[in-house]
């Protein structure tokens, strides 16, 4: 990494710092509206909510492990703070702001960034070739110490909260996030996510609830693709011809036969049975959908795209620092989460606007090292050997 830093210092060392360029993407007027809505700067004398956002963003990009480390590093770089838009903030001040400034400020501001990112990526090519919107929905459990965070109830005397996320797979943009106690059932997330007619929704079999599938998706003319549970009872009403060389074993039209579920979901469904040969494993998957027009192999490939949301959870935990929390109250934890999400969105926006071809892992690794360097974001990777920033572990997760 030393070579990487030295290289950045000799490439066009003029202009704004990298951190300042990223923060220039913050729409000040929209942020101020969010702050005013919750009276975030009411009776503020020295440090504003924008100062809090800037310093907390610095901690995310540098993956600082504690507020003490944040204060120490900002002190060390005190001569560079002004030109980056940062203020030296003592750890006690930042901790107090995280405890008291409403986390809803940054939740609302994230919606502004989501709208902007979605507009930038709306015409991007999608691997499956679908023009319709494609979303993946899942949740991730983030553990906390229950004795320090009694509000985050989970089970077996453990503390945690859940991040229920709906992701637009064009650009890997989290369009809807619902934070709850860890004990909240994942299935409840289907009750609150926005559902668009004609869009596709991908989720694993833990979300299979036939009443919800019928009323939230089928009746709203939206498509779902999920995996069938092993104990699902059904009868075949029609079998379609398949090309088994693609890995498709059967393509069936079915009706549920259970006494209760047949009333919960009275319409026909499609069951695609697929054999996956990747990684030397012959594994059978059964995909359940209400989409009857696409080729069966397209249904399997569509579900494969669900891995993007798994990478999002892994990425935001590891590369935006939310494993160590800088406060124990619900407000402090949620503030840190929502600012981390805002920073993720700022990187997504910067990637598009500055035509960065690298993946977000490489971008975040590099930016965390050179926040105070004066190099244009559009040029920062042109003379860089990206292999120096490649992850040590394979970031591809299980596709199914």
GIHUHU-V140669 format. One record per backbone hydrogen bond with DSSP energy under -0.5 kcal/mol. CO is the residue of the C=O (numbers start at 1). NH is the residue of the N-H. If there is no record, write none. Layout:
# GIHUHU-V140669
co: [CO | CO]
nh: [NH | NH]
This chain:
# GIHUHU-V140669
co: [1 | 2 | 3 | 4 | 5 | 6 | 7 | 7 | 8 | 10 | 12 | 17 | 18 | 19 | 20 | 22 | 23 | 25 | 26 | 27 | 28 | 29 | 30 | 31 | 32 | 33 | 34 | 35 | 36 | 39 | 41 | 46 | 48 | 49 | 50 | 51 | 52 | 53 | 54 | 55 | 56 | 57 | 58 | 59 | 59 | 60 | 60 | 66 | 67 | 68 | 69 | 70 | 71 | 72 | 73 | 75 | 77 | 77 | 78 | 78 | 80 | 81 | 81 | 81 | 82 | 83 | 87 | 90 | 91 | 92 | 93 | 94 | 95 | 96 | 97 | 102 | 103 | 103 | 104 | 105 | 106 | 107 | 108 | 109 | 110 | 111 | 112 | 113 | 114 | 115 | 116 | 117 | 118 | 121 | 126 | 133 | 134 | 135 | 136 | 138 | 140 | 140 | 141 | 142 | 144 | 144 | 145 | 145 | 149 | 151 | 152 | 153 | 155 | 158 | 159 | 160 | 161 | 162 | 162 | 163 | 163 | 164 | 165 | 165 | 166 | 166 | 167 | 167 | 168 | 169 | 172 | 173 | 173 | 176 | 178 | 180 | 181 | 185 | 186 | 187 | 188 | 189 | 189 | 196 | 199 | 200 | 201 | 202 | 204 | 205 | 207 | 209 | 210 | 211 | 212 | 212 | 213 | 213 | 214 | 217 | 218 | 221 | 223 | 224 | 225 | 226 | 229 | 233 | 233 | 235 | 238 | 240 | 242 | 243 | 243 | 244 | 247 | 250 | 251 | 252 | 252 | 253 | 253 | 254 | 255 | 258 | 260 | 260 | 261 | 269 | 270 | 270 | 271 | 271 | 272 | 272 | 273 | 273 | 274 | 274 | 275 | 276 | 277 | 278 | 281 | 283 | 285 | 285 | 286 | 287 | 288 | 289 | 290 | 295 | 295 | 296 | 297 | 298 | 299 | 300 | 301 | 302 | 303 | 304 | 305 | 306 | 306 | 307 | 308 | 309 | 310 | 311 | 312 | 313 | 314 | 315 | 315 | 317 | 320 | 323 | 329 | 330 | 331 | 332 | 333 | 334 | 335 | 336 | 337 | 338 | 339 | 340 | 341 | 342 | 343 | 344 | 345 | 346 | 347 | 348 | 349 | 350 | 351 | 352 | 355 | 359 | 360 | 361 | 362 | 363 | 364 | 365 | 366 | 366 | 370 | 370 | 371 | 373 | 373 | 374 | 376 | 376 | 379 | 379 | 381 | 384 | 385 | 386 | 387]
nh: [5 | 6 | 7 | 8 | 9 | 10 | 10 | 11 | 11 | 12 | 14 | 21 | 22 | 23 | 24 | 25 | 26 | 27 | 28 | 31 | 32 | 33 | 34 | 35 | 36 | 37 | 38 | 40 | 39 | 42 | 44 | 48 | 52 | 53 | 54 | 55 | 56 | 57 | 58 | 59 | 60 | 61 | 62 | 63 | 64 | 63 | 321 | 70 | 71 | 72 | 73 | 74 | 75 | 76 | 77 | 78 | 80 | 81 | 81 | 82 | 84 | 84 | 85 | 86 | 85 | 17 | 89 | 94 | 95 | 96 | 97 | 98 | 99 | 100 | 101 | 105 | 106 | 107 | 108 | 109 | 110 | 111 | 112 | 113 | 114 | 115 | 116 | 117 | 118 | 119 | 120 | 121 | 122 | 124 | 129 | 200 | 169 | 202 | 167 | 165 | 142 | 163 | 143 | 161 | 146 | 159 | 148 | 149 | 152 | 153 | 160 | 183 | 158 | 154 | 144 | 182 | 142 | 164 | 180 | 140 | 165 | 178 | 138 | 167 | 175 | 176 | 136 | 169 | 173 | 171 | 174 | 168 | 175 | 166 | 164 | 162 | 184 | 188 | 189 | 190 | 191 | 192 | 193 | 199 | 223 | 135 | 225 | 137 | 207 | 208 | 209 | 213 | 214 | 215 | 216 | 217 | 217 | 218 | 219 | 222 | 221 | 198 | 201 | 290 | 203 | 288 | 232 | 257 | 258 | 255 | 253 | 251 | 244 | 246 | 248 | 247 | 275 | 273 | 240 | 254 | 271 | 237 | 238 | 269 | 235 | 262 | 263 | 264 | 265 | 254 | 272 | 289 | 252 | 273 | 274 | 287 | 249 | 250 | 276 | 285 | 277 | 283 | 280 | 281 | 283 | 276 | 274 | 287 | 228 | 272 | 226 | 270 | 292 | 298 | 299 | 300 | 301 | 302 | 303 | 304 | 305 | 305 | 306 | 307 | 308 | 309 | 310 | 311 | 312 | 313 | 314 | 315 | 316 | 317 | 318 | 319 | 320 | 322 | 322 | 325 | 333 | 334 | 335 | 336 | 337 | 338 | 339 | 340 | 341 | 342 | 343 | 344 | 345 | 346 | 347 | 348 | 349 | 350 | 351 | 352 | 353 | 354 | 356 | 355 | 357 | 363 | 364 | 365 | 366 | 367 | 368 | 369 | 369 | 370 | 18 | 373 | 19 | 18 | 375 | 14 | 379 | 380 | 382 | 383 | 384 | 386 | 388 | 389 | 390]
